[in-house]
Amino acid sequence: MFDRFLRNFKPKSIRSTTLHRTITPSKFPRIQSTALVNDPLEQQELKYSRLLQRSGEINSLDLATSIHANLIKQSLLSSLFLHNHLLISYFKCGDTDEALKAFEEIPIKNVVSWTAAVAGLAQRGLAGESIALFRSMRRSSVPPNEFTLVSALNACALSENSFEASQVYALVVRYGFETNVYLSNAFVTALVRDGRLREAERLFERCDGAERDTVSWNALIAGYLQHSSADVWGFWCRMVREGVRPDAFTFSTVFTGLAEVPSLRNGGQVHAQLIKYGHGRDLCVGNSLVDMYLKSQCLIDGRKAFEEMAYKDVVTWTQMASGSLLCGQPEMAFELVEQMRLMGVEPNKFTLVVAFNACANMAALERGRKTHVWRVKHGFDVDECVDNALVDMYSKCGCTDDAWKAFCAMGDCRSTVLWTTMITAFAQNGLPQEALSTFDRMVEEGVEPDRITFVCILYACSQGGLVDEAWRCFSSMKREHGVDPEEDHYACMVDLLGKAGRVAEAEEVILSMPVEPSSLLWQILLAACQVHGDMERGKRAAERALALDKTDSSTYVLLSNMFANSSDWDGARKVREMMVGSEVAKDPGCSWIAVNG
């Protein structure tokens, strides 16, 4: 009786609050009373099926194993109905090996058996195995149903295998299921995951209103977020015009898209819709809303949305602290981290990075040391971002000794980024020789420098006037490390040579560049010529700079000052006239000193 019921049963328990539909063919209609079942065997099947359902609901592997033992003891595993329930229970409890073993032990598998296994593997993140099992099903005599096909499409989406998804969707059309909204949603998701956004759009447009639900819109709006954030707003507006009711996932996705392409006005309109539909208590929605305001540099509204959240997790607190830092409020950022700790919310590595960066921005050494102790006390795992922020914090607080100690304590896990940060720390604190020694040690230990490392070491050499050492590093870039010099490397060399009074060499460096130099390089040379009184070379540099950009006032000012330094007042006057004729205004100066009235 139950075997026949399972073969013909089409489960209706399909639920989704986000992008995917979860297929649970194990949820069969509950029978309210066993008094209606006269067959003792069927009573046993009903009892054990309910127990297996319960084991899956509470995620109790021990209960599932115990029931399995009883089924073997009572010779009940000949029932396909119970075997299917056992298979589903093992998948829900997370024991994939036992689930697959139970699947293999089923002598004659029906569509529920195959669907449960394909869905179970996909839901456990084993997309490749799920697709392989679906292929095996195709070679058997059991045809798939809608739920098998949805699970197979979900597996294709997870593996980003749109070719396989297209083959599965061909079966959807073949079996006449193309009007099934769950199948079209799953295929749209698979196309989006594989970057085939335009094909996903075409499939979405082919479906009429009856074949689209909120999840259909969510699938495509998630695709825009992934591949074309600028299109999120327009698609949201269309969704509103067509009267589609958004859910929490919709709002979270739209706010995230508006954060990527900051638009406070549009974000405020979506916020109004959020209040109307009442999804404001959802944690993901709240986090996305706060992030949208912070990315739009609207700290006040972001803080207000943060305070109104009913529940805050570590992501919420860290995001608010990070946003405060980005909005130029390091004091607020650090206070939020401290408040988070008092609230008993465990920090993560991103929280630590924000805390160290806040201390670095304020040059708050004692707070930075306190955060360092906090990290050691809580035993956070070694993480490159945290280590980098720690060294940078000590550097910006002027404590290169502490930065070096922290750097050395990191042992063999030091990456190129970390070595570069340490080199920069020495360079920024007026210790060019220490920066050079660190660079040499880095190379000796077999850590390959990248383009940023070379910018930092050349900057250090420029700070210390180490011309020969700079030439050695610059020459080794391509020859020894395979790094092609770029404009910023040439700029460092021109600046260094200009400061050393070797303006002829600096000009040769610019002329030797494999690409056309920008006006900035000629301006650097012009500034050096001004300092060292090389009028002819300075004029050439100014001509080259103006040929590339006639609107930059810096070139005119440098040239005018060079004439003034040599008491060529007529030349200075002509340059000022050129500025007026070209309608170029000198950039106004500014001061960090506030004047009290």
WOMO-V169261 format. One record per residue. N is the residue number from 0. PHI is phi in whole degrees, 0 to 359 (none if undefined). NEAR is the number of other C-alpha atoms within 10 Angstrom. D_LAST is the distance of its C-alpha to the last C-alpha in Angstrom with 1 decimal. Layout:
n,phi,near,d_last
N,PHI,NEAR,D_LAST
N,PHI,NEAR,D_LAST
This chain:
n,phi,near,d_last
0,none,7,93.6
1,289,15,90.1
2,298,13,90.6
3,295,9,91.4
4,297,11,88.3
5,294,20,86.0
6,296,13,87.5
7,260,11,86.7
8,284,15,83.5
9,244,14,80.3
10,296,17,77.4
11,251,13,74.7
12,279,14,72.2
13,245,14,69.6
14,226,11,66.0
15,201,12,62.6
16,249,13,59.0
17,229,16,57.8
18,269,20,59.3
19,255,20,62.7
20,265,19,65.7
21,261,18,67.3
22,266,23,71.1
23,233,19,72.9
24,291,23,76.6
25,279,21,77.3
26,274,15,76.2
27,270,17,79.5
28,304,10,80.1
29,283,8,80.6
30,266,11,84.1
31,286,7,83.8
32,216,7,87.2
33,279,14,89.6
34,296,9,92.5
35,283,9,92.7
36,257,12,93.5
37,269,9,97.1
38,286,11,97.4
39,301,10,96.6
40,296,12,95.4
41,291,15,92.9
42,296,15,91.8
43,296,16,91.1
44,300,19,89.3
45,295,19,87.1
46,298,13,86.4
47,288,20,85.4
48,296,22,83.4
49,293,18,81.2
50,296,18,80.8
51,293,27,79.8
52,299,20,77.3
53,295,15,75.9
54,298,22,75.6
55,290,23,73.6
56,295,12,71.3
57,263,11,70.5
58,58,17,70.6
59,255,17,73.3
60,294,18,75.2
61,299,11,77.5
62,295,18,78.6
63,298,23,79.3
64,294,17,81.3
65,296,11,83.3
66,295,18,84.2
67,302,21,85.2
68,298,12,87.6
69,294,14,89.1
70,296,20,89.6
71,293,11,91.5
72,300,10,93.5
73,264,10,94.5
74,56,10,95.2
75,259,18,92.7
76,284,20,91.0
77,288,13,93.6
78,281,16,91.6
79,298,20,89.3
80,302,23,87.2
81,288,24,86.4
82,297,22,86.0
83,295,28,83.3
84,297,23,81.5
85,297,30,81.8
86,303,27,80.3
87,296,29,77.4
88,299,31,76.8
89,298,27,76.7
90,298,24,74.1
91,293,23,71.9
92,278,19,72.2
93,89,18,71.1
94,262,14,74.4
95,294,19,74.9
96,299,11,77.9
97,293,16,79.8
98,297,24,79.0
99,293,16,80.4
100,296,12,83.4
101,297,20,84.0
102,297,20,83.7
103,294,12,86.2
104,278,13,88.7
105,284,17,88.9
106,293,9,92.3
107,233,9,91.7
108,271,18,88.1
109,255,20,87.1
110,296,20,84.0
111,293,27,82.2
112,300,24,82.9
113,296,21,81.6
114,297,29,78.5
115,300,26,77.6
116,288,27,77.8
117,297,29,75.9
118,294,31,73.1
119,299,27,73.0
120,295,25,72.5
121,296,24,69.8
122,290,20,68.0
123,272,14,68.2
124,83,14,66.5
125,263,17,69.8
126,296,26,69.6
127,300,16,72.0
128,294,15,74.6
129,296,27,74.2
130,295,26,74.8
131,298,13,77.8
132,292,18,79.3
133,297,24,78.9
134,298,14,80.9
135,298,11,83.6
136,298,20,83.7
137,297,12,84.2
138,280,10,87.2
139,276,10,88.7
140,267,10,90.5
141,264,14,87.7
142,283,13,85.5
143,285,21,81.8
144,250,15,80.4
145,301,19,77.0
146,285,25,75.5
147,297,25,76.9
148,292,25,75.4
149,299,29,71.9
150,297,30,72.0
151,295,32,73.1
152,294,34,70.3
153,297,29,67.7
154,296,29,69.1
155,297,29,68.8
156,295,25,65.1
157,296,20,64.5
158,272,21,66.2
159,55,19,64.6
160,253,19,68.1
161,287,23,68.1
162,296,13,71.5
163,296,18,73.1
164,298,27,71.2
165,296,16,72.6
166,294,11,76.1
167,295,22,75.6
168,293,22,74.3
169,298,13,77.4
170,292,15,79.4
171,303,22,77.2
172,295,11,78.3
173,299,10,81.9
174,273,13,82.2
175,79,11,80.7
176,258,17,77.5
177,294,18,75.0
178,273,15,74.0
179,286,16,73.0
180,296,17,69.3
181,293,25,69.0
182,288,25,70.7
183,294,24,68.6
184,298,30,65.5
185,296,28,66.7
186,288,29,67.5
187,302,28,64.2
188,299,32,62.5
189,298,29,64.8
190,295,29,64.0
191,298,26,60.2
192,300,23,60.4
193,268,18,62.3
194,82,16,59.7
195,267,16,62.1
196,295,21,59.5
197,295,13,61.1
198,293,13,64.5
199,297,22,63.0
200,299,16,61.5
201,297,11,65.0
202,295,15,66.6
203,300,20,64.0
204,291,11,64.6
205,290,10,68.4
206,278,16,68.2
207,277,9,68.2
208,303,10,66.3
209,290,9,69.1
210,259,16,68.9
211,235,20,65.2
212,231,15,63.2
213,301,19,59.7
214,295,24,60.6
215,299,21,61.7
216,294,22,58.2
217,299,25,56.6
218,299,26,58.7
219,283,24,57.5
220,293,27,53.9
221,294,24,54.0
222,295,27,55.5
223,297,22,52.6
224,299,20,50.1
225,285,16,52.1
226,242,16,52.8
227,203,13,50.5
228,303,19,47.4
229,296,15,46.3
230,272,16,49.5
231,298,24,48.8
232,297,22,46.8
233,299,10,49.5
234,290,16,52.2
235,299,21,50.5
236,300,12,50.1
237,296,11,53.8
238,299,17,54.6
239,293,12,52.9
240,300,9,54.6
241,274,10,58.0
242,73,8,57.5
243,281,15,57.8
244,279,12,56.5
245,285,20,54.1
246,247,18,54.5
247,300,20,52.2
248,296,21,53.0
249,302,24,52.0
250,297,25,48.6
251,300,23,48.0
252,292,25,49.1
253,295,27,47.0
254,298,30,43.8
255,295,25,44.5
256,296,26,45.1
257,289,28,41.9
258,288,22,40.0
259,290,16,41.7
260,240,17,40.6
261,310,19,37.3
262,211,18,37.3
263,295,18,35.2
264,297,11,36.7
265,295,13,40.3
266,299,22,39.6
267,296,16,38.5
268,294,10,41.7
269,293,20,43.9
270,300,15,42.0
271,298,11,43.1
272,295,15,46.7
273,298,20,46.5
274,297,10,45.8
275,297,10,48.6
276,270,12,51.2
277,75,12,50.1
278,254,19,50.0
279,293,20,46.6
280,277,13,48.1
281,290,16,49.6
282,298,19,48.0
283,296,18,48.1
284,296,24,46.7
285,300,25,43.8
286,298,24,43.1
287,293,22,43.2
288,296,29,40.9
289,299,28,38.2
290,298,27,38.7
291,298,29,38.4
292,295,26,35.0
293,293,26,33.7
294,293,21,35.1
295,272,22,33.3
296,61,19,30.0
297,251,17,29.8
298,293,21,29.1
299,297,12,28.7
300,293,17,32.1
301,298,22,33.7
302,295,17,32.7
303,295,12,34.0
304,297,17,37.3
305,297,21,37.6
306,295,12,37.3
307,278,12,39.9
308,291,17,42.5
309,291,11,45.5
310,224,12,46.4
311,235,18,44.4
312,255,14,46.1
313,298,17,45.0
314,295,16,44.2
315,300,21,41.9
316,297,22,39.9
317,295,24,39.8
318,297,22,38.9
319,294,24,35.9
320,295,27,34.7
321,296,27,35.2
322,296,28,33.4
323,298,26,30.3
324,296,21,30.4
325,294,16,30.8
326,272,17,27.8
327,80,14,25.6
328,237,17,25.9
329,297,23,28.1
330,298,17,27.3
331,297,18,28.7
332,301,27,31.6
333,292,26,32.6
334,297,14,32.3
335,295,19,34.6
336,297,24,37.2
337,296,13,37.1
338,297,13,37.6
339,301,21,40.4
340,297,14,42.2
341,296,10,42.0
342,281,10,43.5
343,82,8,46.4
344,272,14,46.1
345,289,12,47.5
346,285,19,45.2
347,239,14,46.5
348,296,18,45.8
349,290,17,43.1
350,299,22,41.2
351,297,23,41.4
352,300,21,40.1
353,298,24,37.0
354,298,32,36.5
355,296,29,36.8
356,294,25,34.6
357,296,30,31.8
358,296,28,32.2
359,296,24,32.1
360,294,17,28.9
361,266,17,27.2
362,53,17,29.2
363,267,17,30.4
364,297,19,33.6
365,295,11,34.9
366,295,17,34.6
367,297,23,36.3
368,295,17,39.1
369,298,11,39.5
370,293,20,40.0
371,299,17,42.4
372,299,12,44.5
373,300,13,44.4
374,296,17,45.9
375,297,10,48.6
376,298,9,49.4
377,275,10,50.0
378,63,9,52.0
379,298,14,50.5
380,298,11,52.7
381,298,11,51.8
382,217,13,49.7
383,299,17,48.3
384,295,14,45.0
385,293,22,44.3
386,301,22,45.4
387,297,24,43.2
388,294,22,40.1
389,295,26,41.0
390,297,25,41.3
391,296,24,38.1
392,298,31,36.2
393,298,25,37.4
394,297,26,36.7
395,287,21,33.1
396,271,20,32.7
397,81,18,34.1
398,255,17,37.4
399,292,21,40.0
400,297,12,42.7
401,293,17,42.3
402,299,24,42.1
403,293,16,45.4
404,297,11,47.1
405,297,17,46.2
406,297,19,47.5
407,294,11,50.7
408,292,11,51.4
409,280,15,51.6
410,63,8,55.0
411,278,8,56.9
412,269,11,54.8
413,284,18,52.1
414,266,16,51.7
415,303,16,50.5
416,299,17,47.0
417,292,21,46.8
418,300,23,47.9
419,297,23,45.4
420,298,23,42.5
421,292,24,43.7
422,299,27,43.9
423,297,24,40.3
424,301,28,39.2
425,294,26,40.6
426,298,25,39.3
427,287,19,35.7
428,256,17,35.9
429,72,14,37.3
430,236,18,40.9
431,295,25,42.8
432,295,17,46.2
433,294,16,46.0
434,298,27,45.1
435,294,23,48.1
436,296,11,50.4
437,295,18,49.4
438,298,22,50.2
439,297,12,53.6
440,294,13,54.4
441,303,19,53.5
442,294,12,56.0
443,299,10,58.6
444,277,9,58.4
445,82,8,59.2
446,268,14,55.9
447,282,16,55.4
448,288,20,51.9
449,247,16,50.5
450,297,16,48.3
451,292,16,45.1
452,302,20,46.6
453,291,24,47.2
454,301,23,43.7
455,292,25,42.4
456,288,27,45.0
457,291,32,44.4
458,297,27,40.7
459,299,29,41.5
460,297,26,43.8
461,295,24,41.2
462,296,19,38.7
463,259,15,41.5
464,66,17,43.0
465,270,19,46.3
466,292,17,48.0
467,297,10,51.6
468,295,16,50.7
469,295,23,48.7
470,299,13,51.7
471,298,11,53.9
472,294,18,51.9
473,298,22,51.4
474,291,13,55.1
475,278,14,56.1
476,305,18,54.2
477,283,12,56.9
478,293,10,59.9
479,256,10,59.6
480,237,14,57.4
481,68,13,57.9
482,254,16,54.2
483,285,12,53.7
484,299,17,50.7
485,244,13,48.0
486,302,18,45.2
487,293,17,42.7
488,290,21,45.4
489,297,21,45.9
490,298,24,42.1
491,297,25,42.1
492,293,25,45.1
493,297,27,43.6
494,298,25,40.3
495,299,27,42.4
496,294,24,44.7
497,296,25,42.0
498,296,22,40.1
499,279,16,43.5
500,82,17,44.0
501,262,17,47.0
502,291,23,45.7
503,295,15,49.3
504,296,14,50.0
505,299,25,46.8
506,295,20,48.0
507,296,11,51.4
508,299,15,50.0
509,297,21,48.2
510,292,12,51.4
511,273,11,53.5
512,297,13,51.7
513,289,10,54.2
514,237,10,51.8
515,293,10,49.6
516,290,18,46.3
517,276,15,43.0
518,296,20,40.5
519,301,18,38.4
520,297,23,41.3
521,291,26,41.5
522,294,22,37.8
523,298,23,38.1
524,295,28,41.0
525,300,29,39.1
526,298,25,36.2
527,294,27,39.0
528,296,26,40.6
529,298,24,37.4
530,295,15,37.1
531,260,17,40.8
532,70,16,41.3
533,269,17,44.0
534,296,16,43.5
535,296,10,46.6
536,293,18,46.0
537,297,25,42.3
538,297,17,43.4
539,298,15,45.9
540,297,24,43.3
541,296,22,40.9
542,300,18,43.9
543,295,18,44.8
544,295,25,41.2
545,290,18,40.8
546,295,10,44.3
547,270,15,43.2
548,205,14,39.7
549,276,17,38.7
550,262,14,35.5
551,278,18,33.7
552,292,16,31.2
553,301,17,31.5
554,297,26,34.9
555,298,24,33.9
556,296,18,31.0
557,298,22,33.3
558,294,26,36.0
559,299,21,33.9
560,294,20,32.5
561,296,26,36.1
562,296,23,37.2
563,296,16,34.4
564,297,14,35.3
565,264,14,38.8
566,63,11,37.8
567,269,13,39.2
568,291,14,36.8
569,294,12,39.1
570,296,17,39.2
571,297,22,35.4
572,297,14,35.3
573,297,13,38.0
574,297,20,36.2
575,297,19,33.1
576,294,12,35.5
577,299,14,37.1
578,298,19,33.8
579,296,12,33.3
580,296,9,37.0
581,270,11,36.8
582,57,12,33.6
583,257,16,31.9
584,257,14,28.1
585,291,14,26.4
586,296,10,24.5
587,293,5,20.8
588,281,5,19.5
589,217,6,17.0
590,230,6,15.3
591,276,5,15.6
592,267,6,12.7
593,278,6,9.5
594,258,6,6.3
595,275,4,3.8
596,281,3,0.0
